[in-house]
Amino acid sequence: MQDVARLAGVSAQTVSRVARGEDTVRPATTEKVRAAMRQLGYAPNRAAQALRSGAFNTVGVIGHRLARTGEAHITDAVTAALRTEGFGAMFVDAPSNSVEDFIEALNALSQSVDGVIVLSLETPSASTVSLPDGIPLVVGDFRYTDQYTAVGTDQATGTRDAVRHLLDLGHETVHHIAGPTTSVQAKAREEAWIATLWEHGRAVPPLARGDWSPRSGYEAGLRLLEDPGVTAVFSANDEMALGLIRACHETGRRIPEDVSIVGFDDIMAEWMWPPLTTVAQDFTTIGTELVAALLPQLRGEPGEPRGVLVPAPLVVRRSTAVPRGT
């Protein structure tokens, strides 16, 4: 900073004000200082600024496989909401959903951010994770609402609406392509599928399981379609439903005349053929609510932990119909 000040012919205090973006410096002087910074290759020391101000103006975001469609939509919303509030974002994509990788990601962030948003823990048990005290934190896992505010989709109601929709059309039962066993969201949808069939006195058929990808939905679909009695399928996400649609086309099963299909997410669902009936996740609201839940903690107003459920309405399109012969 002293080098920049000498080259620009100003005081170190003026350089500091320019580096912080203050508008109290005359434009001509600001330009001289910035030119000196560029010439010397100077960049402000953000760690030192944080020590002086007591804040990094940055929020850490932890997830696993952030490139997946749902996670990508939520991170976009989180980034936009943080930017509106004057915060930057620092992302850590944990290599797995193990407790060890999660703790390592949290430790990597906790010394350089003001707070942390955990998109989804997806650990097998909430009791196996010890979250640190003293750092503002919100999570996308409702198993932690006794300690932290959690934000997420109303998985159960969305799934129940999907299964009821198919039963109301006249289908005897509803088959299911479930997500991976390690996913909290997949488990919630699977449990709601079972509970809804039980409540209506219907048989719970063996499920097929995928890994969220279209390929896994295609392979699971081929297995399901070996049974000519399958007339309705609820897929735990739209991407696996897309694979199921291909399997139906290849095996000569018409949609929705022979098989009705419902997905979950509402990601490009209206552009599939036929347009997919699905449960719509409001990723923008999830991301905005995660930031909104963190802001009071950043201001020193933590409040009581709570759960914020974001509604997931059923969007009916052309992939579902009454079963043939009804």
N, C-alpha and C positions, 0 to 999 in steps of 0.2 A: 504494500500500500504506500509506503514511503517512496519507493521508486516511481510509482505512478504519479504521486503528488509532485515530486521534483520535475518529472518530464512535462507535466501539464502546467506547472507553475502555480499550484494551488496548495492548500493545506491538506493534511491527511484526513481531517474531519470532513472536508468537502468531498474527498474521494469516498469516504464512508457513507455520506448521505446519498451520493450518486449510486453507489453499490446497492443501497437499500431501496432505491427507487423513489426517494422522497422528491416532492415537487417544489422544495424550497430553494433549489439551486437554479440560477439563470440558465436558459436553454443553451446559450453560447458556451458557458462554462461546462455544462453537462456534456456537450459534444466534445470539448477539449479533453475532458477526463476519459470519456469512452474511447476516443481515438488513442490516448495513451495506454489504456487497458489493452486495446487490440494490438498495439505495437509491441507491448511487453508480454503479451500472452497471459495477462492477469485474469484470474477468476476469483470472485469472493469466496472466502472460506465459510461454507454454510454451517459447519460444526461450531466454529467460533461464534458465528452470529447466534446460533441456538443457545450456546452457553451464556451469552450476554442477555438474550431476550427471554430465555427459559422455555422457548417453544421452537419446534422444527417446522411448523406449518405443513406437516406431512402426515398422512395416515397410511399405515401399512394394511395391505390386503393379502390374506392368505387363502389359497385354494389348492385343489388338486385337479390337474388336467384342465387348466383355465381355457384351453383352446376349444373345449367342448361347447356346443352351441348354446346351451342354457347359461353356462358360466360366462361365456363371452358376452352375452346380452346383459347379464347382471353387472359385469365389470364395466361395461360401457356406461350404464346408468349410474354406478357408484362414482366413476371418474367425473361425469358431468355434474353430479350433485356436489362433489367435493370442490370442483373448480368454481362453482357458483358461490361457495362459502369461503373461497380464498385458500383452499388447501390443495397441495399436490398429493399424488398417490405413489406408493412404493409397493410393487407386487412381488410376492414369492409364490412360485408354483411348486408345491411340495411334490417330490418324486413318487410318493405313494401316500395312502391314507393311514399309514401306521402311526402309532402314538409317538414313536421316536422321531419320525420325519416332521410331524406336526410341531413337537416341542423344539426341534432344531430350527424350524422356520420362525417360530415365535421368538426364540432367543436372538435370531439374526436381526429381527426387526425392532425388538423392544427398546434397544438403546439408541435408536435413530429416528423414532416417530413419536407423535403425540398420542396416538391411539391405534387400535387394531380392529379391523373387520375380518372376521373369519367366515368365508362364504359357506363352507360346509365341512364339518369335521369328518363325518362318515366313518368314525371309529366304531368298532363292534360294541363297546360299552362306554357310557359316559363316565363311569367310575374309574376308568383307567387313565383319564387325562386330568392332570393337575394344572389348572390355569393360574398364571401368576397374579399376585395381588398388586394393586397400585397403578396398573395401567388401564386406561379407559378401553373397554372391549365390548363388542357386540358380536353375536354369533348367528349363523343360519341353521341352528340345531336346537329344537325345542326341548331336548333332554336336559338343557342347562338353564332353564328358566328360573330355577331356585337360586342361581348365582348371577346370571347375566340376562340382559334383555336379548330376546331372540326374535328374528324376523324371518318369515317364510310363507310359502304357499299353503293354502288349506287343502292339503293332499287328500284327506279323508272325504270331505264333502264333494270335491271334484270327482273323485273316483266313484263314490256312491251315485252321483248324478249320472255318470257314464254307464254304470252297470244297470241302474234302474231304467234308463232310456232304452237299452236293448231288451230288457225284460218286458217293459211296457209295449214294445213293438210286437211281442208274442213269441220271442225266442225262449226255448225251454230252459236253457242255461247259457252262461257266458264263459268262454275259455279266456285264458290270460297268457300273454307273453310278458313275463316279469323282467325287471332289471337285475343287476348283479346283487348277490347276497350281501356284499359289503356296503351297499348304498342304503342310507337311512330313508331317503325318499322312496326308493323301490320297495323297501319293506313296508312303509306306510301305505302305499298303493295296494300292495299285495294283501295286507291285512284288511283294508277296507273292501276290497273285492270279495274276499271270503265272507266277511261279516254281512255284506249286502245279500249275497246268495243265501246264506243261512236265514236271514230275516224274512226272505221270500219263500223259504221252504224248498229251495232248489238244490240240486246236486252240485257239489264243488268238484269240477273235473281236474285231473292232473294238469299242472301248469307247465308251460315251456319257458325256458329262461334264456335271456340274451345278455349282451354287455353294453346296451344302448346303441350299438351301431346298426346301420341298415343290413349289413351282411348277417349279423346274428339274428335279426328279425326275419330275414329270408330263410335262413336255415331252420329256425324254430317254426316258421310258417309251413315249410315243406313237411315237417314232422306232424304238425297239427292236421294238415289237410289230407294226410293219409286216412283219417277218419271221415267218412262221408257225412257223419252226423253233426259235424262242426258247422254251425250256422252263424255264430256271433263270436267275435274276438275283441277283447279290450287289450290294447298294447300299452305298456308303461311309458312309452314316449313315441313321438311322431316318426323318428328316424327308423325305429324297428317296425313301425306300421308301414313305412315305405317299403321295407324289405318284404313284409308280408303281402303287400299289394302285388309286387312282382311275382311272388310265389303263386298267388291266385291266378294271375294272368298265364303263367307257364303251365299250370295244371288244369286250365280250363274252367276255373271256378269264377263265376261272374260276381262282381261287386256292384250293387248290394243284393242282386237277385238271389245268389247262392250263399254268399257270406257277407255279413255286416261287420264293419270295422270301425272302432273308435280308438283314437290316439290320446296323447297327453302332451301338451306344451303349446300348440298352435304356432308352430314355426313352419312357415311356407305350406301349411296344410291346405289352404285354399287353392294352391297351384298344383296339387297332386291330381291324378285322375283315377277315379272320380274325386272331386274335392272332399277332403277328409273331415268327418265329424270328429271333434277333439275337445279336450279340456284345455282352456286357455290360461296359461300362466302369464301374469302381468310382471314381466321382468323389470320394466322401468320402475314400477311402484316398489318392487322388492328392493332394488338398489337405492332408490330415494329414501325409503323407510329405514334401511340400514344406516345411512348417513344421518338421518334425522334422529335416530336413537342414540347415535354416538355423540352428537354435538353437545347436548347438555353435560355429558361427562367431561368433555374437553373444556367446558366453561366452569368446571368445578361444581356442577349440580347433578350428581349421579342419579338420584331418585331410586325407587324400588325396581328390581328386575321385573320384567313383564314379557308377555308373548304378543307379538303383532302378527295376526293371521291375515294374509292377503287373499281375498276371494279368487276362486278359479272357476269361472262359469263354463258350462257346457255350450259349445258352439255346434249346432246341428247343420250338417251339409248333406252331401249326396252319397256318402258311403254307408249309410244305414237305412234299412227299410224292413217292413214286415217280412217274416220268413216265407219262402215260396210255398204255396199250397195252403196257407193259412186263410 
